[in-house]
Amino acid sequence: MFDAVSSRGKSQVGKPRPYPAVAQYQDIGEAFRLARIGADDIVAQQSRTPGGEWARERTYLETCERLWVRRRAFPDEYFRLPWFLVAYHAMLRILLSSPAYGQRTAWEGMDFKFFQKALFSLGVGSRLADVPATFGEFLDLPWTHGVGHHEGALERARGFVALVRALSEAALDCQRKVRLQFPLFSSFVSYARAERGLAQKLVTAIEGGNVGDVWWDQNSIAMGGALTETLREGIVSSERFVLIASKASAANRYVQLELRAALEMEKPIIIVCPGKEICLDWRSKLGELRAEERLAGSVHCSGDGVEPCGPPLVAALTRNRGERLAWLAGRPSSFWPD
């Protein structure tokens, strides 16, 4: 994705020009198959020579060499090797974490730098030291089958490839590398013009270091008596509605229209209060929303400072384990390799 342009020039702004890392799944099934062979080889080699270095299986090395040569056909063939490596090492690690393979959780002795470089090529730029913890959280999701079950290992491996594909597309959209992580809930930020500075800081807090799709009206779109189609589509496509509940927004008819639309669409509401207490103008309405169990969280800011409320807002937009698995299951069928 990003490393493909080093010899092909720069964009007009002097930054590497990313290309879509199209998921080419013809090699992923082979990666899963070879990973099962590799897991068996690791266990056998460790039984013969405990603590010895793992000698990678010949067919795996030959496949890597073949796909490396095909990377010259840019961009159509360029990303086949990174996808193969991601799929192979994901399945290998999944298998080795199962009781059938002795739950080998240590990452030492394997060249996971290839795994990190493959992720990097696809737009996912986590440090190697961060990969085990994140992968452990992924394995800890409430999967349908146990990891020792054939379908359980396949379900997890497919899910990881789907996650990487979603992150790869997010990296392309935001024109920068993203960390290996689950995306936050997508959100729509509703605010009055007086709080534009706070809204911008909140969006920066959400997007900084996270994968978060945030919709906010940067240009204060002028409206008539109803929501524009663009704003309505923004609310429809968002999973959470973030309301900056200030005195100014309580008197703003556009904010009221956006909130009414969000309630009609049954969007969970997250309240941001610019102050230590809820604004009197919003107190009654927010009490009704709380009684109706429509609030998904509330955070408080001090003036227009975002530091006290940035982390709580990110926490309110973070999916729990069940929600992460549901998000994976909701990926389009094209995300899931055969």
C-alpha positions in Angstrom: 0.0 0.0 0.0 2.4 2.7 1.2 5.8 1.1 0.6 4.9 0.5 -3.1 5.8 4.0 -4.3 9.4 4.5 -3.1 10.7 4.1 -6.7 7.6 5.5 -8.4 7.8 9.1 -7.2 5.9 11.3 -4.8 2.6 13.1 -4.9 2.4 16.8 -5.4 2.5 17.4 -1.7 5.6 15.4 -1.2 4.1 12.4 0.6 4.1 8.8 -0.5 1.1 8.1 -2.7 -0.8 5.1 -1.4 -2.5 2.6 -3.6 -5.4 0.3 -2.7 -4.1 -2.9 -1.2 -6.7 -5.1 -3.0 -7.3 -8.3 -1.1 -6.3 -11.1 -3.4 -7.7 -14.2 -1.7 -6.4 -16.8 -4.2 -3.4 -17.4 -2.0 -5.1 -17.2 1.4 -6.5 -20.7 1.4 -3.0 -22.0 0.6 -1.7 -19.9 3.4 -4.1 -21.5 5.9 -3.2 -25.0 4.6 0.6 -24.4 4.9 0.1 -22.9 8.4 -1.4 -26.2 9.6 1.7 -28.0 8.2 4.0 -25.4 9.8 2.3 -25.8 13.2 2.8 -29.5 13.1 6.5 -29.0 12.1 7.1 -26.6 14.9 5.8 -29.0 17.5 7.8 -31.9 16.0 11.0 -29.9 15.8 10.6 -28.6 19.4 10.0 -32.1 20.6 13.2 -33.3 19.0 15.3 -30.2 19.9 13.7 -28.2 22.7 14.5 -24.5 22.4 16.0 -25.0 18.9 15.3 -22.5 16.1 12.3 -23.2 13.9 13.2 -24.3 10.4 10.5 -23.0 8.1 8.7 -25.6 5.9 10.0 -25.8 2.3 6.7 -25.3 0.5 6.1 -22.1 2.6 9.5 -20.7 1.5 8.9 -21.6 -2.1 5.5 -19.9 -2.1 7.1 -16.7 -0.6 9.7 -16.7 -3.3 7.2 -17.1 -6.0 5.0 -14.3 -4.7 8.0 -12.1 -4.2 8.9 -12.3 -7.9 5.3 -11.5 -8.8 5.4 -8.3 -6.8 7.2 -6.8 -9.8 3.7 -6.6 -11.6 2.6 -3.5 -9.8 0.0 -2.9 -8.6 -2.0 -6.0 -9.6 0.3 -8.6 -8.1 2.1 -6.5 -5.6 0.0 -7.2 -2.6 -0.4 -11.0 -2.9 2.7 -11.7 -0.8 1.6 -9.4 2.1 -1.8 -11.0 2.2 -0.3 -14.5 2.1 2.0 -13.7 5.0 -0.7 -12.1 7.1 -3.0 -15.1 6.5 -0.2 -17.6 7.2 1.1 -16.1 10.4 -2.4 -15.4 11.7 -3.5 -19.1 11.2 -0.1 -20.3 12.6 -0.4 -18.3 15.8 -4.1 -19.3 16.2 -3.2 -23.0 15.9 -0.3 -22.8 18.3 -2.5 -21.2 20.9 -4.8 -24.2 21.0 -4.5 -27.1 23.5 -3.8 -29.5 20.6 -0.5 -27.7 20.1 0.3 -27.2 23.8 -1.0 -23.6 23.9 2.3 -22.2 22.8 1.8 -18.6 23.5 5.4 -17.3 23.2 6.3 -15.5 20.1 10.0 -16.1 20.3 11.8 -18.3 17.8 9.7 -17.3 14.8 10.4 -14.5 12.3 7.4 -12.4 13.0 9.2 -9.4 11.5 7.8 -10.8 8.2 4.3 -10.6 9.8 4.9 -7.0 10.9 6.3 -6.0 7.4 3.3 -7.6 5.7 0.9 -5.6 7.9 3.0 -2.4 7.2 2.8 -3.0 3.5 -1.0 -3.1 3.8 -1.2 0.1 5.8 -1.2 -1.3 9.3 1.8 0.1 11.1 1.9 -1.4 14.6 5.2 -2.0 16.3 6.3 -5.6 16.6 6.1 -5.4 20.4 2.4 -4.4 20.2 1.3 -7.3 18.0 1.2 -10.1 20.6 -1.1 -8.1 23.0 -3.4 -7.0 20.2 -3.6 -10.5 18.8 -4.3 -11.9 22.2 -7.3 -9.5 22.5 -8.5 -10.8 19.2 -8.2 -14.4 20.2 -10.1 -13.6 23.4 -13.3 -12.6 21.6 -16.4 -14.8 22.3 -16.0 -17.0 19.2 -18.6 -19.6 18.3 -16.2 -22.6 18.3 -13.2 -23.4 20.5 -9.8 -22.7 19.0 -9.0 -26.4 19.0 -11.9 -27.0 16.7 -11.2 -27.0 12.9 -14.0 -24.5 12.3 -12.9 -22.4 15.3 -9.4 -21.9 13.9 -10.8 -21.1 10.5 -13.3 -18.7 11.9 -10.6 -16.8 13.7 -8.2 -16.7 10.8 -10.8 -15.5 8.4 -11.9 -12.9 10.9 -8.3 -11.6 11.3 -7.9 -11.2 7.6 -11.2 -9.4 7.5 -10.0 -7.0 10.2 -6.8 -6.3 8.4 -8.7 -5.6 5.2 -10.9 -3.1 7.0 -7.9 -1.4 8.6 -6.1 -1.4 5.2 -9.1 0.4 3.6 -9.2 2.9 6.6 -5.5 3.6 6.1 -6.2 4.4 2.4 -9.1 6.7 3.3 -7.2 8.7 5.9 -3.9 8.7 3.9 -1.8 7.4 6.8 -0.8 4.2 8.5 -3.2 2.9 11.3 -2.4 0.7 14.2 -3.5 -2.9 14.5 -6.8 -2.4 16.5 -10.5 -2.7 16.2 -12.2 0.5 14.8 -14.2 2.6 17.1 -17.9 3.1 16.6 -18.5 5.5 13.7 -19.9 8.8 15.0 -21.7 11.9 14.1 -20.8 15.1 16.1 -23.6 17.6 16.5 -22.7 21.1 17.8 -23.5 24.8 17.6 -21.1 27.1 15.8 -20.0 28.6 19.1 -18.5 25.1 20.0 -16.7 24.6 16.6 -13.3 24.7 18.3 -14.3 22.1 20.9 -15.8 19.9 18.2 -12.6 20.0 16.1 -10.6 19.1 19.2 -12.9 16.2 20.0 -12.6 14.9 16.4 -8.8 15.1 16.7 -8.9 13.2 20.0 -11.1 10.5 18.4 -9.0 10.1 15.3 -5.6 10.5 16.8 -4.1 7.1 17.3 -7.5 5.4 16.7 -9.4 4.1 13.7 -12.5 6.2 13.9 -14.9 7.3 11.2 -16.2 10.7 12.4 -18.8 12.8 10.5 -19.0 16.4 11.4 -20.0 19.5 9.6 -16.7 21.3 9.1 -18.2 24.0 7.0 -21.4 24.8 9.0 -23.7 23.8 6.1 -26.5 26.2 5.8 -29.9 24.6 6.0 -33.5 25.6 5.6 -36.3 24.1 7.7 -35.1 20.5 7.3 -31.9 18.5 7.3 -29.9 18.4 4.1 -29.6 15.0 2.5 -25.9 15.1 3.2 -26.4 15.6 7.0 -29.1 12.9 7.1 -26.8 10.5 5.3 -24.1 11.3 7.9 -26.4 10.4 10.7 -27.7 7.3 9.0 -24.2 6.0 8.4 -23.0 6.6 12.0 -23.3 4.2 14.8 -23.2 6.8 17.6 -24.5 10.4 17.8 -22.2 12.7 19.8 -24.0 15.8 21.1 -22.2 18.8 22.5 -24.8 19.8 25.0 -24.2 23.5 25.5 -26.4 26.5 26.0 -25.7 27.5 22.4 -26.7 24.1 21.0 -29.9 24.0 23.1 -31.0 27.1 21.2 -29.7 26.0 17.8 -32.5 24.6 15.6 -30.1 22.7 13.4 -28.8 20.8 16.4 -32.4 20.1 17.4 -33.1 18.7 13.9 -30.0 16.5 14.0 -31.0 15.2 17.4 -34.5 14.5 16.4 -33.3 12.6 13.3 -30.9 10.6 15.5 -33.7 9.6 17.9 -35.9 8.6 15.0 -33.2 6.4 13.7 -32.7 5.0 17.3 -29.0 6.0 17.4 -27.3 5.7 20.8 -26.5 9.2 22.1 -23.3 10.3 23.7 -23.4 13.6 25.6 -20.4 15.9 25.8 -20.9 18.7 28.4 -18.7 21.8 28.1 -18.5 22.2 31.9 -18.6 20.3 35.1 -22.4 20.1 35.1 -25.0 19.5 32.5 -26.3 22.8 31.0 -29.7 23.8 32.6 -31.1 24.2 29.1 -30.4 20.5 28.3 -31.1 19.0 31.8 -34.8 18.1 31.2 -34.2 16.6 27.7 -31.3 14.6 28.8 -33.2 13.3 31.8 -35.9 12.0 29.4 -33.2 10.3 27.2 -31.7 8.7 30.3 -35.0 7.4 31.4 -35.6 6.0 28.0 -32.2 4.3 28.1 -31.1 6.2 25.0 -27.8 7.5 26.4 -24.7 5.5 25.6 -22.4 7.7 27.8 -21.6 11.2 28.9 -18.4 13.1 29.4 -17.5 16.5 30.7 -15.0 19.2 29.5 -13.6 22.2 31.3 -14.3 25.1 29.1 -13.1 24.2 25.6 -10.3 22.0 26.9 -10.5 18.5 25.4 -7.9 16.8 27.6 -10.3 15.8 30.4 -13.0 14.5 28.0 -10.9 13.1 25.1 -10.1 9.6 26.7 -13.6 9.1 28.2 -15.2 9.9 24.8 -12.9 7.4 23.1 -13.8 4.9 25.7 -17.5 5.5 25.0 -16.9 4.8 21.3 -14.9 1.7 22.0 -16.5 -1.7 21.2 -16.7 -4.4 23.9 -15.7 -8.0 23.1 -19.2 -9.0 21.9 -19.6 -5.8 19.8 -16.2 -6.4 18.2 -17.2 -9.9 17.1 -20.6 -8.6 15.9 -18.7 -6.0 13.9 -16.6 -8.6 12.3 -19.6 -10.7 11.5 -21.2 -7.7 9.8 -18.4 -7.2 7.4 -19.5 -7.6 3.7 -19.1 -11.1 2.4 -16.3 -9.9 0.2 -14.2 -9.3 3.3 -14.2 -13.0 4.1 -11.7 -15.2 2.3 -12.8 -18.6 1.0 
